[in-house]
């Protein structure tokens, strides 16, 4: 399942973004892929920390370290299909 996890804690299940632009729009900038130890992949704003984006508590809990900005979260097994 693909989710959009917003900074304010709102979660959109079954999130879809077919193009790179849609993925970038969802996270507010250039994307970076972050793999976690929990079998999840987070697609984050590559420059989120430099932009001063707020901490995303739900995404940080998944990653086990601080993540900022809105995040696309998906299972590791699904991420290659989602990025194509």
mmCIF file of the N, C-alpha and C atoms, coordinates in Angstrom:
data_MODEL
# 
_entry.id   MODEL 
# 
loop_
_atom_site.group_PDB 
_atom_site.id 
_atom_site.type_symbol 
_atom_site.label_atom_id 
_atom_site.label_alt_id 
_atom_site.label_comp_id 
_atom_site.label_asym_id 
_atom_site.label_entity_id 
_atom_site.label_seq_id 
_atom_site.pdbx_PDB_ins_code 
_atom_site.Cartn_x 
_atom_site.Cartn_y 
_atom_site.Cartn_z 
_atom_site.occupancy 
_atom_site.B_iso_or_equiv 
_atom_site.pdbx_formal_charge 
_atom_site.auth_seq_id 
_atom_site.auth_comp_id 
_atom_site.auth_asym_id 
_atom_site.auth_atom_id 
_atom_site.pdbx_PDB_model_num 
ATOM 1   N N  . UNK A 1 1  ? 0.834  -1.176 0.000   1.00 0.00 ? 1  UNK A N  1 
ATOM 2   C CA . UNK A 1 1  ? 0.000  0.000  0.000   1.00 0.00 ? 1  UNK A CA 1 
ATOM 3   C C  . UNK A 1 1  ? 0.884  1.248  0.000   1.00 0.00 ? 1  UNK A C  1 
ATOM 4   N N  . UNK A 1 2  ? 0.465  2.228  -0.746  1.00 0.00 ? 2  UNK A N  1 
ATOM 5   C CA . UNK A 1 2  ? 1.179  3.499  -0.823  1.00 0.00 ? 2  UNK A CA 1 
ATOM 6   C C  . UNK A 1 2  ? 0.375  4.525  -0.014  1.00 0.00 ? 2  UNK A C  1 
ATOM 7   N N  . UNK A 1 3  ? 1.081  5.240  0.855   1.00 0.00 ? 3  UNK A N  1 
ATOM 8   C CA . UNK A 1 3  ? 0.442  6.252  1.685   1.00 0.00 ? 3  UNK A CA 1 
ATOM 9   C C  . UNK A 1 3  ? 1.147  7.588  1.501   1.00 0.00 ? 3  UNK A C  1 
ATOM 10  N N  . UNK A 1 4  ? 0.390  8.653  1.627   1.00 0.00 ? 4  UNK A N  1 
ATOM 11  C CA . UNK A 1 4  ? 0.958  9.989  1.730   1.00 0.00 ? 4  UNK A CA 1 
ATOM 12  C C  . UNK A 1 4  ? 0.806  10.388 3.190   1.00 0.00 ? 4  UNK A C  1 
ATOM 13  N N  . UNK A 1 5  ? 1.932  10.654 3.851   1.00 0.00 ? 5  UNK A N  1 
ATOM 14  C CA . UNK A 1 5  ? 1.921  11.036 5.256   1.00 0.00 ? 5  UNK A CA 1 
ATOM 15  C C  . UNK A 1 5  ? 2.278  12.517 5.330   1.00 0.00 ? 5  UNK A C  1 
ATOM 16  N N  . UNK A 1 6  ? 1.313  13.328 5.747   1.00 0.00 ? 6  UNK A N  1 
ATOM 17  C CA . UNK A 1 6  ? 1.495  14.777 5.828   1.00 0.00 ? 6  UNK A CA 1 
ATOM 18  C C  . UNK A 1 6  ? 2.133  15.153 7.171   1.00 0.00 ? 6  UNK A C  1 
ATOM 19  N N  . UNK A 1 7  ? 2.756  16.304 7.210   1.00 0.00 ? 7  UNK A N  1 
ATOM 20  C CA . UNK A 1 7  ? 3.392  16.800 8.432   1.00 0.00 ? 7  UNK A CA 1 
ATOM 21  C C  . UNK A 1 7  ? 2.391  16.872 9.584   1.00 0.00 ? 7  UNK A C  1 
ATOM 22  N N  . UNK A 1 8  ? 1.152  17.241 9.281   1.00 0.00 ? 8  UNK A N  1 
ATOM 23  C CA . UNK A 1 8  ? 0.148  17.411 10.333  1.00 0.00 ? 8  UNK A CA 1 
ATOM 24  C C  . UNK A 1 8  ? -0.418 16.092 10.847  1.00 0.00 ? 8  UNK A C  1 
ATOM 25  N N  . UNK A 1 9  ? 0.070  14.965 10.308  1.00 0.00 ? 9  UNK A N  1 
ATOM 26  C CA . UNK A 1 9  ? -0.376 13.653 10.764  1.00 0.00 ? 9  UNK A CA 1 
ATOM 27  C C  . UNK A 1 9  ? -1.447 13.017 9.904   1.00 0.00 ? 9  UNK A C  1 
ATOM 28  N N  . UNK A 1 10 ? -2.011 13.767 8.966   1.00 0.00 ? 10 UNK A N  1 
ATOM 29  C CA . UNK A 1 10 ? -3.008 13.189 8.066   1.00 0.00 ? 10 UNK A CA 1 
ATOM 30  C C  . UNK A 1 10 ? -2.348 12.148 7.163   1.00 0.00 ? 10 UNK A C  1 
ATOM 31  N N  . UNK A 1 11 ? -3.056 11.041 6.940   1.00 0.00 ? 11 UNK A N  1 
ATOM 32  C CA . UNK A 1 11 ? -2.547 9.960  6.094   1.00 0.00 ? 11 UNK A CA 1 
ATOM 33  C C  . UNK A 1 11 ? -3.571 9.668  5.005   1.00 0.00 ? 11 UNK A C  1 
ATOM 34  N N  . UNK A 1 12 ? -3.106 9.653  3.761   1.00 0.00 ? 12 UNK A N  1 
ATOM 35  C CA . UNK A 1 12 ? -3.938 9.267  2.630   1.00 0.00 ? 12 UNK A CA 1 
ATOM 36  C C  . UNK A 1 12 ? -3.509 7.878  2.197   1.00 0.00 ? 12 UNK A C  1 
ATOM 37  N N  . UNK A 1 13 ? -4.386 6.889  2.393   1.00 0.00 ? 13 UNK A N  1 
ATOM 38  C CA . UNK A 1 13 ? -4.102 5.525  1.952   1.00 0.00 ? 13 UNK A CA 1 
ATOM 39  C C  . UNK A 1 13 ? -4.353 5.412  0.452   1.00 0.00 ? 13 UNK A C  1 
ATOM 40  N N  . UNK A 1 14 ? -3.726 4.435  -0.169  1.00 0.00 ? 14 UNK A N  1 
ATOM 41  C CA . UNK A 1 14 ? -3.871 4.181  -1.604  1.00 0.00 ? 14 UNK A CA 1 
ATOM 42  C C  . UNK A 1 14 ? -3.552 5.421  -2.433  1.00 0.00 ? 14 UNK A C  1 
ATOM 43  N N  . UNK A 1 15 ? -2.525 6.135  -2.018  1.00 0.00 ? 15 UNK A N  1 
ATOM 44  C CA . UNK A 1 15 ? -2.084 7.337  -2.725  1.00 0.00 ? 15 UNK A CA 1 
ATOM 45  C C  . UNK A 1 15 ? -1.532 6.950  -4.088  1.00 0.00 ? 15 UNK A C  1 
ATOM 46  N N  . UNK A 1 16 ? -1.843 7.747  -5.090  1.00 0.00 ? 16 UNK A N  1 
ATOM 47  C CA . UNK A 1 16 ? -1.306 7.501  -6.429  1.00 0.00 ? 16 UNK A CA 1 
ATOM 48  C C  . UNK A 1 16 ? -0.618 8.757  -6.946  1.00 0.00 ? 16 UNK A C  1 
ATOM 49  N N  . UNK A 1 17 ? 0.489  8.541  -7.613  1.00 0.00 ? 17 UNK A N  1 
ATOM 50  C CA . UNK A 1 17 ? 1.224  9.598  -8.295  1.00 0.00 ? 17 UNK A CA 1 
ATOM 51  C C  . UNK A 1 17 ? 1.932  8.918  -9.461  1.00 0.00 ? 17 UNK A C  1 
ATOM 52  N N  . UNK A 1 18 ? 1.418  9.141  -10.648 1.00 0.00 ? 18 UNK A N  1 
ATOM 53  C CA . UNK A 1 18 ? 1.917  8.415  -11.811 1.00 0.00 ? 18 UNK A CA 1 
ATOM 54  C C  . UNK A 1 18 ? 3.181  9.008  -12.417 1.00 0.00 ? 18 UNK A C  1 
ATOM 55  N N  . UNK A 1 19 ? 3.358  10.304 -12.292 1.00 0.00 ? 19 UNK A N  1 
ATOM 56  C CA . UNK A 1 19 ? 4.503  10.948 -12.928 1.00 0.00 ? 19 UNK A CA 1 
ATOM 57  C C  . UNK A 1 19 ? 5.498  11.431 -11.871 1.00 0.00 ? 19 UNK A C  1 
ATOM 58  N N  . UNK A 1 20 ? 6.708  11.695 -12.317 1.00 0.00 ? 20 UNK A N  1 
ATOM 59  C CA . UNK A 1 20 ? 7.713  12.250 -11.421 1.00 0.00 ? 20 UNK A CA 1 
ATOM 60  C C  . UNK A 1 20 ? 7.223  13.582 -10.855 1.00 0.00 ? 20 UNK A C  1 
ATOM 61  N N  . UNK A 1 21 ? 6.609  14.398 -11.678 1.00 0.00 ? 21 UNK A N  1 
ATOM 62  C CA . UNK A 1 21 ? 6.101  15.699 -11.219 1.00 0.00 ? 21 UNK A CA 1 
ATOM 63  C C  . UNK A 1 21 ? 5.072  15.520 -10.106 1.00 0.00 ? 21 UNK A C  1 
ATOM 64  N N  . UNK A 1 22 ? 4.192  14.558 -10.233 1.00 0.00 ? 22 UNK A N  1 
ATOM 65  C CA . UNK A 1 22 ? 3.187  14.307 -9.182  1.00 0.00 ? 22 UNK A CA 1 
ATOM 66  C C  . UNK A 1 22 ? 3.851  13.870 -7.883  1.00 0.00 ? 22 UNK A C  1 
ATOM 67  N N  . UNK A 1 23 ? 4.893  13.075 -7.974  1.00 0.00 ? 23 UNK A N  1 
ATOM 68  C CA . UNK A 1 23 ? 5.634  12.655 -6.777  1.00 0.00 ? 23 UNK A CA 1 
ATOM 69  C C  . UNK A 1 23 ? 6.337  13.856 -6.146  1.00 0.00 ? 23 UNK A C  1 
ATOM 70  N N  . UNK A 1 24 ? 6.963  14.685 -6.992  1.00 0.00 ? 24 UNK A N  1 
ATOM 71  C CA . UNK A 1 24 ? 7.634  15.884 -6.497  1.00 0.00 ? 24 UNK A CA 1 
ATOM 72  C C  . UNK A 1 24 ? 6.635  16.850 -5.866  1.00 0.00 ? 24 UNK A C  1 
ATOM 73  N N  . UNK A 1 25 ? 5.479  17.010 -6.483  1.00 0.00 ? 25 UNK A N  1 
ATOM 74  C CA . UNK A 1 25 ? 4.450  17.887 -5.925  1.00 0.00 ? 25 UNK A CA 1 
ATOM 75  C C  . UNK A 1 25 ? 3.978  17.374 -4.561  1.00 0.00 ? 25 UNK A C  1 
ATOM 76  N N  . UNK A 1 26 ? 3.894  16.066 -4.407  1.00 0.00 ? 26 UNK A N  1 
ATOM 77  C CA . UNK A 1 26 ? 3.419  15.487 -3.145  1.00 0.00 ? 26 UNK A CA 1 
ATOM 78  C C  . UNK A 1 26 ? 4.372  15.776 -1.992  1.00 0.00 ? 26 UNK A C  1 
ATOM 79  N N  . UNK A 1 27 ? 5.682  15.788 -2.273  1.00 0.00 ? 27 UNK A N  1 
ATOM 80  C CA . UNK A 1 27 ? 6.663  16.027 -1.202  1.00 0.00 ? 27 UNK A CA 1 
ATOM 81  C C  . UNK A 1 27 ? 7.203  17.454 -1.219  1.00 0.00 ? 27 UNK A C  1 
ATOM 82  N N  . UNK A 1 28 ? 6.805  18.244 -2.199  1.00 0.00 ? 28 UNK A N  1 
ATOM 83  C CA . UNK A 1 28 ? 7.176  19.650 -2.240  1.00 0.00 ? 28 UNK A CA 1 
ATOM 84  C C  . UNK A 1 28 ? 8.552  19.953 -2.796  1.00 0.00 ? 28 UNK A C  1 
ATOM 85  N N  . UNK A 1 29 ? 9.080  19.066 -3.640  1.00 0.00 ? 29 UNK A N  1 
ATOM 86  C CA . UNK A 1 29 ? 10.383 19.332 -4.243  1.00 0.00 ? 29 UNK A CA 1 
ATOM 87  C C  . UNK A 1 29 ? 10.993 18.078 -4.830  1.00 0.00 ? 29 UNK A C  1 
ATOM 88  N N  . UNK A 1 30 ? 12.294 18.168 -5.116  1.00 0.00 ? 30 UNK A N  1 
ATOM 89  C CA . UNK A 1 30 ? 13.005 17.002 -5.662  1.00 0.00 ? 30 UNK A CA 1 
ATOM 90  C C  . UNK A 1 30 ? 12.893 15.835 -4.697  1.00 0.00 ? 30 UNK A C  1 
ATOM 91  N N  . UNK A 1 31 ? 12.761 14.625 -5.242  1.00 0.00 ? 31 UNK A N  1 
ATOM 92  C CA . UNK A 1 31 ? 12.561 13.462 -4.378  1.00 0.00 ? 31 UNK A CA 1 
ATOM 93  C C  . UNK A 1 31 ? 13.877 12.760 -4.056  1.00 0.00 ? 31 UNK A C  1 
ATOM 94  N N  . UNK A 1 32 ? 13.874 12.141 -2.897  1.00 0.00 ? 32 UNK A N  1 
ATOM 95  C CA . UNK A 1 32 ? 14.970 11.281 -2.448  1.00 0.00 ? 32 UNK A CA 1 
ATOM 96  C C  . UNK A 1 32 ? 14.327 10.035 -1.853  1.00 0.00 ? 32 UNK A C  1 
ATOM 97  N N  . UNK A 1 33 ? 14.893 8.886  -2.137  1.00 0.00 ? 33 UNK A N  1 
ATOM 98  C CA . UNK A 1 33 ? 14.374 7.618  -1.637  1.00 0.00 ? 33 UNK A CA 1 
ATOM 99  C C  . UNK A 1 33 ? 15.165 7.215  -0.398  1.00 0.00 ? 33 UNK A C  1 
ATOM 100 N N  . UNK A 1 34 ? 14.430 6.913  0.685   1.00 0.00 ? 34 UNK A N  1 
ATOM 101 C CA . UNK A 1 34 ? 15.048 6.511  1.946   1.00 0.00 ? 34 UNK A CA 1 
ATOM 102 C C  . UNK A 1 34 ? 14.529 5.123  2.306   1.00 0.00 ? 34 UNK A C  1 
ATOM 103 N N  . UNK A 1 35 ? 15.428 4.141  2.368   1.00 0.00 ? 35 UNK A N  1 
ATOM 104 C CA . UNK A 1 35 ? 15.048 2.789  2.787   1.00 0.00 ? 35 UNK A CA 1 
ATOM 105 C C  . UNK A 1 35 ? 15.114 2.715  4.306   1.00 0.00 ? 35 UNK A C  1 
ATOM 106 N N  . UNK A 1 36 ? 14.196 1.957  4.898   1.00 0.00 ? 36 UNK A N  1 
ATOM 107 C CA . UNK A 1 36 ? 14.184 1.789  6.347   1.00 0.00 ? 36 UNK A CA 1 
ATOM 108 C C  . UNK A 1 36 ? 14.456 0.331  6.694   1.00 0.00 ? 36 UNK A C  1 
ATOM 109 N N  . UNK A 1 37 ? 14.719 0.082  7.955   1.00 0.00 ? 37 UNK A N  1 
ATOM 110 C CA . UNK A 1 37 ? 14.944 -1.286 8.426   1.00 0.00 ? 37 UNK A CA 1 
ATOM 111 C C  . UNK A 1 37 ? 13.640 -2.041 8.615   1.00 0.00 ? 37 UNK A C  1 
ATOM 112 N N  . UNK A 1 38 ? 12.545 -1.355 8.502   1.00 0.00 ? 38 UNK A N  1 
ATOM 113 C CA . UNK A 1 38 ? 11.237 -1.952 8.745   1.00 0.00 ? 38 UNK A CA 1 
ATOM 114 C C  . UNK A 1 38 ? 10.551 -2.404 7.458   1.00 0.00 ? 38 UNK A C  1 
ATOM 115 N N  . UNK A 1 39 ? 11.297 -2.489 6.343   1.00 0.00 ? 39 UNK A N  1 
ATOM 116 C CA . UNK A 1 39 ? 10.721 -2.944 5.084   1.00 0.00 ? 39 UNK A CA 1 
ATOM 117 C C  . UNK A 1 39 ? 9.900  -1.894 4.362   1.00 0.00 ? 39 UNK A C  1 
ATOM 118 N N  . UNK A 1 40 ? 10.051 -0.645 4.766   1.00 0.00 ? 40 UNK A N  1 
ATOM 119 C CA . UNK A 1 40 ? 9.339  0.458  4.126   1.00 0.00 ? 40 UNK A CA 1 
ATOM 120 C C  . UNK A 1 40 ? 10.326 1.333  3.370   1.00 0.00 ? 40 UNK A C  1 
ATOM 121 N N  . UNK A 1 41 ? 9.830  2.003  2.366   1.00 0.00 ? 41 UNK A N  1 
ATOM 122 C CA . UNK A 1 41 ? 10.601 2.994  1.617   1.00 0.00 ? 41 UNK A CA 1 
ATOM 123 C C  . UNK A 1 41 ? 9.863  4.315  1.748   1.00 0.00 ? 41 UNK A C  1 
ATOM 124 N N  . UNK A 1 42 ? 10.608 5.354  2.063   1.00 0.00 ? 42 UNK A N  1 
ATOM 125 C CA . UNK A 1 42 ? 10.038 6.689  2.171   1.00 0.00 ? 42 UNK A CA 1 
ATOM 126 C C  . UNK A 1 42 ? 10.564 7.539  1.025   1.00 0.00 ? 42 UNK A C  1 
ATOM 127 N N  . UNK A 1 43 ? 9.673  8.216  0.363   1.00 0.00 ? 43 UNK A N  1 
ATOM 128 C CA . UNK A 1 43 ? 10.059 9.173  -0.667  1.00 0.00 ? 43 UNK A CA 1 
ATOM 129 C C  . UNK A 1 43 ? 9.871  10.546 -0.040  1.00 0.00 ? 43 UNK A C  1 
ATOM 130 N N  . UNK A 1 44 ? 10.991 11.256 0.096   1.00 0.00 ? 44 UNK A N  1 
ATOM 131 C CA . UNK A 1 44 ? 10.997 12.510 0.844   1.00 0.00 ? 44 UNK A CA 1 
ATOM 132 C C  . UNK A 1 44 ? 11.482 13.647 -0.049  1.00 0.00 ? 44 UNK A C  1 
ATOM 133 N N  . UNK A 1 45 ? 11.355 14.858 0.453   1.00 0.00 ? 45 UNK A N  1 
ATOM 134 C CA . UNK A 1 45 ? 11.891 16.029 -0.219  1.00 0.00 ? 45 UNK A CA 1 
ATOM 135 C C  . UNK A 1 45 ? 13.396 16.056 0.034   1.00 0.00 ? 45 UNK A C  1 
ATOM 136 N N  . UNK A 1 46 ? 14.173 15.975 -1.020  1.00 0.00 ? 46 UNK A N  1 
ATOM 137 C CA . UNK A 1 46 ? 15.629 15.919 -0.934  1.00 0.00 ? 46 UNK A CA 1 
ATOM 138 C C  . UNK A 1 46 ? 16.217 17.113 -0.175  1.00 0.00 ? 46 UNK A C  1 
ATOM 139 N N  . UNK A 1 47 ? 15.589 18.259 -0.291  1.00 0.00 ? 47 UNK A N  1 
ATOM 140 C CA . UNK A 1 47 ? 16.113 19.473 0.331   1.00 0.00 ? 47 UNK A CA 1 
ATOM 141 C C  . UNK A 1 47 ? 15.257 19.938 1.507   1.00 0.00 ? 47 UNK A C  1 
ATOM 142 N N  . UNK A 1 48 ? 14.448 19.034 2.048   1.00 0.00 ? 48 UNK A N  1 
ATOM 143 C CA . UNK A 1 48 ? 13.516 19.400 3.110   1.00 0.00 ? 48 UNK A CA 1 
ATOM 144 C C  . UNK A 1 48 ? 14.166 20.028 4.323   1.00 0.00 ? 48 UNK A C  1 
ATOM 145 N N  . UNK A 1 49 ? 15.279 19.480 4.779   1.00 0.00 ? 49 UNK A N  1 
ATOM 146 C CA . UNK A 1 49 ? 15.967 20.039 5.950   1.00 0.00 ? 49 UNK A CA 1 
ATOM 147 C C  . UNK A 1 49 ? 16.530 21.420 5.629   1.00 0.00 ? 49 UNK A C  1 
ATOM 148 N N  . UNK A 1 50 ? 17.102 21.582 4.437   1.00 0.00 ? 50 UNK A N  1 
ATOM 149 C CA . UNK A 1 50 ? 17.644 22.888 4.031   1.00 0.00 ? 50 UNK A CA 1 
ATOM 150 C C  . UNK A 1 50 ? 16.540 23.937 3.911   1.00 0.00 ? 50 UNK A C  1 
ATOM 151 N N  . UNK A 1 51 ? 15.337 23.478 3.554   1.00 0.00 ? 51 UNK A N  1 
ATOM 152 C CA . UNK A 1 51 ? 14.204 24.381 3.400   1.00 0.00 ? 51 UNK A CA 1 
ATOM 153 C C  . UNK A 1 51 ? 13.543 24.703 4.738   1.00 0.00 ? 51 UNK A C  1 
ATOM 154 N N  . UNK A 1 52 ? 13.981 24.019 5.791   1.00 0.00 ? 52 UNK A N  1 
ATOM 155 C CA . UNK A 1 52 ? 13.413 24.259 7.113   1.00 0.00 ? 52 UNK A CA 1 
ATOM 156 C C  . UNK A 1 52 ? 12.038 23.649 7.317   1.00 0.00 ? 52 UNK A C  1 
ATOM 157 N N  . UNK A 1 53 ? 11.734 22.562 6.577   1.00 0.00 ? 53 UNK A N  1 
ATOM 158 C CA . UNK A 1 53 ? 10.437 21.913 6.745   1.00 0.00 ? 53 UNK A CA 1 
ATOM 159 C C  . UNK A 1 53 ? 10.332 21.301 8.141   1.00 0.00 ? 53 UNK A C  1 
ATOM 160 N N  . UNK A 1 54 ? 9.124  21.240 8.641   1.00 0.00 ? 54 UNK A N  1 
ATOM 161 C CA . UNK A 1 54 ? 8.878  20.700 9.978   1.00 0.00 ? 54 UNK A CA 1 
ATOM 162 C C  . UNK A 1 54 ? 9.048  19.187 10.002  1.00 0.00 ? 54 UNK A C  1 
ATOM 163 N N  . UNK A 1 55 ? 9.331  18.671 11.190  1.00 0.00 ? 55 UNK A N  1 
ATOM 164 C CA . UNK A 1 55 ? 9.484  17.226 11.393  1.00 0.00 ? 55 UNK A CA 1 
ATOM 165 C C  . UNK A 1 55 ? 8.155  16.529 11.147  1.00 0.00 ? 55 UNK A C  1 
ATOM 166 N N  . UNK A 1 56 ? 8.224  15.399 10.468  1.00 0.00 ? 56 UNK A N  1 
ATOM 167 C CA . UNK A 1 56 ? 7.070  14.543 10.240  1.00 0.00 ? 56 UNK A CA 1 
ATOM 168 C C  . UNK A 1 56 ? 7.170  13.405 11.250  1.00 0.00 ? 56 UNK A C  1 
ATOM 169 N N  . UNK A 1 57 ? 6.391  13.496 12.317  1.00 0.00 ? 57 UNK A N  1 
ATOM 170 C CA . UNK A 1 57 ? 6.503  12.534 13.414  1.00 0.00 ? 57 UNK A CA 1 
ATOM 171 C C  . UNK A 1 57 ? 6.191  11.102 12.994  1.00 0.00 ? 57 UNK A C  1 
ATOM 172 N N  . UNK A 1 58 ? 5.142  10.916 12.209  1.00 0.00 ? 58 UNK A N  1 
ATOM 173 C CA . UNK A 1 58 ? 4.779  9.553  11.786  1.00 0.00 ? 58 UNK A CA 1 
ATOM 174 C C  . UNK A 1 58 ? 5.864  8.941  10.906  1.00 0.00 ? 58 UNK A C  1 
ATOM 175 N N  . UNK A 1 59 ? 6.371  9.715  9.957   1.00 0.00 ? 59 UNK A N  1 
ATOM 176 C CA . UNK A 1 59 ? 7.425  9.207  9.077   1.00 0.00 ? 59 UNK A CA 1 
ATOM 177 C C  . UNK A 1 59 ? 8.715  8.977  9.863   1.00 0.00 ? 59 UNK A C  1 
ATOM 178 N N  . UNK A 1 60 ? 9.009  9.833  10.820  1.00 0.00 ? 60 UNK A N  1 
ATOM 179 C CA . UNK A 1 60 ? 10.210 9.669  11.648  1.00 0.00 ? 60 UNK A CA 1 
ATOM 180 C C  . UNK A 1 60 ? 10.140 8.397  12.464  1.00 0.00 ? 60 UNK A C  1 
ATOM 181 N N  . UNK A 1 61 ? 8.956  8.053  12.938  1.00 0.00 ? 61 UNK A N  1 
ATOM 182 C CA . UNK A 1 61 ? 8.772  6.811  13.690  1.00 0.00 ? 61 UNK A CA 1 
ATOM 183 C C  . UNK A 1 61 ? 9.049  5.595  12.806  1.00 0.00 ? 61 UNK A C  1 
ATOM 184 N N  . UNK A 1 62 ? 8.622  5.654  11.576  1.00 0.00 ? 62 UNK A N  1 
ATOM 185 C CA . UNK A 1 62 ? 8.871  4.558  10.630  1.00 0.00 ? 62 UNK A CA 1 
ATOM 186 C C  . UNK A 1 62 ? 10.358 4.444  10.327  1.00 0.00 ? 62 UNK A C  1 
ATOM 187 N N  . UNK A 1 63 ? 11.032 5.578  10.157  1.00 0.00 ? 63 UNK A N  1 
ATOM 188 C CA . UNK A 1 63 ? 12.440 5.590  9.757   1.00 0.00 ? 63 UNK A CA 1 
ATOM 189 C C  . UNK A 1 63 ? 13.407 5.369  10.919  1.00 0.00 ? 63 UNK A C  1 
ATOM 190 N N  . UNK A 1 64 ? 12.969 5.624  12.141  1.00 0.00 ? 64 UNK A N  1 
ATOM 191 C CA . UNK A 1 64 ? 13.828 5.577  13.331  1.00 0.00 ? 64 UNK A CA 1 
ATOM 192 C C  . UNK A 1 64 ? 14.858 6.702  13.338  1.00 0.00 ? 64 UNK A C  1 
ATOM 193 N N  . UNK A 1 65 ? 14.606 7.756  12.577  1.00 0.00 ? 65 UNK A N  1 
ATOM 194 C CA . UNK A 1 65 ? 15.397 8.989  12.634  1.00 0.00 ? 65 UNK A CA 1 
ATOM 195 C C  . UNK A 1 65 ? 14.511 10.106 12.080  1.00 0.00 ? 65 UNK A C  1 
ATOM 196 N N  . UNK A 1 66 ? 14.934 11.348 12.289  1.00 0.00 ? 66 UNK A N  1 
ATOM 197 C CA . UNK A 1 66 ? 14.094 12.489 11.910  1.00 0.00 ? 66 UNK A CA 1 
ATOM 198 C C  . UNK A 1 66 ? 13.916 12.600 10.403  1.00 0.00 ? 66 UNK A C  1 
ATOM 199 N N  . UNK A 1 67 ? 12.653 12.734 10.006  1.00 0.00 ? 67 UNK A N  1 
ATOM 200 C CA . UNK A 1 67 ? 12.253 12.956 8.628   1.00 0.00 ? 67 UNK A CA 1 
ATOM 201 C C  . UNK A 1 67 ? 11.428 14.237 8.628   1.00 0.00 ? 67 UNK A C  1 
ATOM 202 N N  . UNK A 1 68 ? 11.644 15.092 7.650   1.00 0.00 ? 68 UNK A N  1 
ATOM 203 C CA . UNK A 1 68 ? 10.897 16.351 7.580   1.00 0.00 ? 68 UNK A CA 1 
ATOM 204 C C  . UNK A 1 68 ? 10.036 16.391 6.324   1.00 0.00 ? 68 UNK A C  1 
ATOM 205 N N  . UNK A 1 69 ? 8.970  17.159 6.406   1.00 0.00 ? 69 UNK A N  1 
ATOM 206 C CA . UNK A 1 69 ? 8.109  17.374 5.251   1.00 0.00 ? 69 UNK A CA 1 
ATOM 207 C C  . UNK A 1 69 ? 7.112  16.253 5.023   1.00 0.00 ? 69 UNK A C  1 
ATOM 208 N N  . UNK A 1 70 ? 6.292  16.440 4.013   1.00 0.00 ? 70 UNK A N  1 
ATOM 209 C CA . UNK A 1 70 ? 5.331  15.417 3.606   1.00 0.00 ? 70 UNK A CA 1 
ATOM 210 C C  . UNK A 1 70 ? 6.091  14.275 2.940   1.00 0.00 ? 70 UNK A C  1 
ATOM 211 N N  . UNK A 1 71 ? 5.595  13.051 3.135   1.00 0.00 ? 71 UNK A N  1 
ATOM 212 C CA . UNK A 1 71 ? 6.331  11.856 2.734   1.00 0.00 ? 71 UNK A CA 1 
ATOM 213 C C  . UNK A 1 71 ? 5.404  10.855 2.060   1.00 0.00 ? 71 UNK A C  1 
ATOM 214 N N  . UNK A 1 72 ? 5.903  10.220 1.018   1.00 0.00 ? 72 UNK A N  1 
ATOM 215 C CA . UNK A 1 72 ? 5.222  9.066  0.426   1.00 0.00 ? 72 UNK A CA 1 
ATOM 216 C C  . UNK A 1 72 ? 5.855  7.827  1.043   1.00 0.00 ? 72 UNK A C  1 
ATOM 217 N N  . UNK A 1 73 ? 5.023  6.952  1.586   1.00 0.00 ? 73 UNK A N  1 
ATOM 218 C CA . UNK A 1 73 ? 5.505  5.738  2.249   1.00 0.00 ? 73 UNK A CA 1 
ATOM 219 C C  . UNK A 1 73 ? 4.921  4.520  1.541   1.00 0.00 ? 73 UNK A C  1 
ATOM 220 N N  . UNK A 1 74 ? 5.779  3.548  1.254   1.00 0.00 ? 74 UNK A N  1 
ATOM 221 C CA . UNK A 1 74 ? 5.307  2.328  0.606   1.00 0.00 ? 74 UNK A CA 1 
ATOM 222 C C  . UNK A 1 74 ? 6.157  1.147  1.024   1.00 0.00 ? 74 UNK A C  1 
ATOM 223 N N  . UNK A 1 75 ? 5.635  -0.039 0.785   1.00 0.00 ? 75 UNK A N  1 
ATOM 224 C CA . UNK A 1 75 ? 6.375  -1.257 1.081   1.00 0.00 ? 75 UNK A CA 1 
ATOM 225 C C  . UNK A 1 75 ? 7.554  -1.374 0.131   1.00 0.00 ? 75 UNK A C  1 
ATOM 226 N N  . UNK A 1 76 ? 8.646  -1.898 0.662   1.00 0.00 ? 76 UNK A N  1 
ATOM 227 C CA . UNK A 1 76 ? 9.873  -2.061 -0.126  1.00 0.00 ? 76 UNK A CA 1 
ATOM 228 C C  . UNK A 1 76 ? 9.613  -2.823 -1.421  1.00 0.00 ? 76 UNK A C  1 
ATOM 229 N N  . UNK A 1 77 ? 8.772  -3.841 -1.355  1.00 0.00 ? 77 UNK A N  1 
ATOM 230 C CA . UNK A 1 77 ? 8.505  -4.679 -2.533  1.00 0.00 ? 77 UNK A CA 1 
ATOM 231 C C  . UNK A 1 77 ? 7.757  -3.915 -3.642  1.00 0.00 ? 77 UNK A C  1 
ATOM 232 N N  . UNK A 1 78 ? 7.108  -2.815 -3.294  1.00 0.00 ? 78 UNK A N  1 
ATOM 233 C CA . UNK A 1 78 ? 6.322  -2.068 -4.262  1.00 0.00 ? 78 UNK A CA 1 
ATOM 234 C C  . UNK A 1 78 ? 7.014  -0.848 -4.839  1.00 0.00 ? 78 UNK A C  1 
ATOM 235 N N  . UNK A 1 79 ? 8.172  -0.480 -4.294  1.00 0.00 ? 79 UNK A N  1 
ATOM 236 C CA . UNK A 1 79 ? 8.713  0.825  -4.657  1.00 0.00 ? 79 UNK A CA 1 
ATOM 237 C C  . UNK A 1 79 ? 9.245  0.910  -6.099  1.00 0.00 ? 79 UNK A C  1 
ATOM 238 N N  . UNK A 1 80 ? 9.826  -0.143 -6.629  1.00 0.00 ? 80 UNK A N  1 
ATOM 239 C CA . UNK A 1 80 ? 10.303 -0.070 -8.017  1.00 0.00 ? 80 UNK A CA 1 
ATOM 240 C C  . UNK A 1 80 ? 9.144  0.151  -8.992  1.00 0.00 ? 80 UNK A C  1 
ATOM 241 N N  . UNK A 1 81 ? 8.050  -0.536 -8.751  1.00 0.00 ? 81 UNK A N  1 
ATOM 242 C CA . UNK A 1 81 ? 6.871  -0.368 -9.603  1.00 0.00 ? 81 UNK A CA 1 
ATOM 243 C C  . UNK A 1 81 ? 6.327  1.056  -9.482  1.00 0.00 ? 81 UNK A C  1 
ATOM 244 N N  . UNK A 1 82 ? 6.327  1.602  -8.253  1.00 0.00 ? 82 UNK A N  1 
ATOM 245 C CA . UNK A 1 82 ? 5.798  2.940  -8.025  1.00 0.00 ? 82 UNK A CA 1 
ATOM 246 C C  . UNK A 1 82 ? 6.665  4.003  -8.693  1.00 0.00 ? 82 UNK A C  1 
ATOM 247 N N  . UNK A 1 83 ? 7.978  3.816  -8.721  1.00 0.00 ? 83 UNK A N  1 
ATOM 248 C CA . UNK A 1 83 ? 8.866  4.812  -9.307  1.00 0.00 ? 83 UNK A CA 1 
ATOM 249 C C  . UNK A 1 83 ? 8.882  4.788  -10.825 1.00 0.00 ? 83 UNK A C  1 
ATOM 250 N N  . UNK A 1 84 ? 8.456  3.713  -11.426 1.00 0.00 ? 84 UNK A N  1 
ATOM 251 C CA . UNK A 1 84 ? 8.450  3.630  -12.903 1.00 0.00 ? 84 UNK A CA 1 
ATOM 252 C C  . UNK A 1 84 ? 7.253  4.302  -13.505 1.00 0.00 ? 84 UNK A C  1 
# 
